[in-house]
Amino acid sequence: MRISPEYRELNLQLHRSNPDYGKAAHAIAPMVVELAQQTEAQSVLDYGCGKGTLRPAVLALAPDLEVFEYDPAMPGKDGDPSPVHLVVCIDVMEHIEPDCLHDVLTHIQTLCLGGAFFIVDTVLAQKTLADGRNAHLIVEDLPWWHEKIGGYFNVVVAQPIIPEQPERVLIVGAPLPVA
């Protein structure tokens, strides 16, 4: 299971009640386009796309790139995606239910034809869910995430996105063969 029905509803409530929740990914568009160009990716999937701000920002920079969106908590974006050259997962992994993390990483792995790009927050969120829990359900450091994602991807980069902000980490890798 990639998301429980109860958690899907909590995420949908947070998206509806907070207009800024799930829309910061557009700022990462230049990094996504650069990685797509470096890897000659022709298609990108924004996995956990939230309100969908990454897609138009990427297309503004690279109009020939195919950009798809998937978010199990967003109606209309919750259909099962097809494999792509590059899967991008920005500020998503820390929101995954711990019991679902294996299924989510396996799902991402099966969708990758080339590589994956993760940005993960390693500290508590400023937002809370309607049930009182912090919006970041998994709060772990870079070595933990490197090891966890390394079980599914050949990690080639694992570092803070900006040295002055060590709580936001970037992990890039190519999928390992699915067992």
PEGIGI-V965980 format. One record per residue. N is the residue number from 1. RES is the residue in one letter. PHI is phi in radians with two decimals (none if undefined). Layout:
N:RES:PHI  N:RES:PHI
This chain:
1:M:none  2:R:-1.60  3:I:-2.83  4:S:-1.41  5:P:-1.02  6:E:-1.14  7:Y:-1.26  8:R:-1.00  9:E:-1.14  10:L:-1.07  11:N:-1.18  12:L:-1.07  13:Q:-1.05  14:L:-1.14  15:H:-1.10  16:R:-1.25  17:S:-1.49  18:N:-2.18  19:P:-1.10  20:D:-1.61  21:Y:-1.24  22:G:1.38  23:K:-2.36  24:A:-1.59  25:A:-1.12  26:H:-0.98  27:A:-1.17  28:I:-1.60  29:A:-0.89  30:P:-1.05  31:M:-1.15  32:V:-1.13  33:V:-1.11  34:E:-1.06  35:L:-1.14  36:A:-1.06  37:Q:-1.18  38:Q:-1.08  39:T:-1.71  40:E:1.01  41:A:-1.22  42:Q:-1.83  43:S:-2.44  44:V:-2.32  45:L:-2.05  46:D:-1.52  47:Y:-1.51  48:G:1.47  49:C:-1.20  50:G:1.01  51:K:-1.40  52:G:1.45  53:T:-1.48  54:L:-1.24  55:R:-0.95  56:P:-1.12  57:A:-1.19  58:V:-1.19  59:L:-1.14  60:A:-1.16  61:L:-1.61  62:A:-2.50  63:P:-1.10  64:D:-1.50  65:L:-1.35  66:E:-1.49  67:V:-2.18  68:F:-2.00  69:E:-2.23  70:Y:-2.55  71:D:-2.70  72:P:-1.15  73:A:-1.75  74:M:-2.04  75:P:-0.96  76:G:1.59  77:K:-2.11  78:D:-1.74  79:G:-1.28  80:D:-1.12  81:P:-1.37  82:S:-1.64  83:P:-1.06  84:V:-2.39  85:H:-1.24  86:L:-2.42  87:V:-1.78  88:V:-2.00  89:C:-2.29  90:I:-1.83  91:D:0.95  92:V:-2.09  93:M:-1.00  94:E:-1.22  95:H:-1.63  96:I:-1.27  97:E:-1.10  98:P:-0.91  99:D:-1.21  100:C:-1.79  101:L:-1.02  102:H:-1.03  103:D:-1.12  104:V:-1.16  105:L:-1.12  106:T:-1.13  107:H:-1.06  108:I:-1.05  109:Q:-1.02  110:T:-1.26  111:L:-1.55  112:C:-1.53  113:L:-1.61  114:G:-2.36  115:G:-2.79  116:A:-2.38  117:F:-2.28  118:F:-2.03  119:I:-2.10  120:V:-2.23  121:D:-1.49  122:T:-1.97  123:V:-2.28  124:L:-1.07  125:A:-1.39  126:Q:-1.51  127:K:-1.87  128:T:-2.13  129:L:-1.42  130:A:-1.06  131:D:-1.53  132:G:1.67  133:R:-1.31  134:N:-1.12  135:A:-1.14  136:H:-1.60  137:L:-1.42  138:I:-2.13  139:V:-2.04  140:E:-2.39  141:D:-1.53  142:L:-0.99  143:P:-1.02  144:W:-1.12  145:W:-1.14  146:H:-1.03  147:E:-1.16  148:K:-1.10  149:I:-1.20  150:G:-1.10  151:G:-1.31  152:Y:-2.16  153:F:-2.37  154:N:-1.36  155:V:-1.29  156:V:-1.90  157:V:-2.45  158:A:-2.64  159:Q:-2.79  160:P:-1.06  161:I:-1.10  162:I:-2.30  163:P:-0.91  164:E:-1.33  165:Q:-2.19  166:P:-1.18  167:E:-1.39  168:R:-1.89  169:V:-2.02  170:L:-1.95  171:I:-2.32  172:V:-2.18  173:G:-2.79  174:A:-1.79  175:P:-1.17  176:L:-1.35  177:P:-1.01  178:V:-1.27  179:A:-1.30
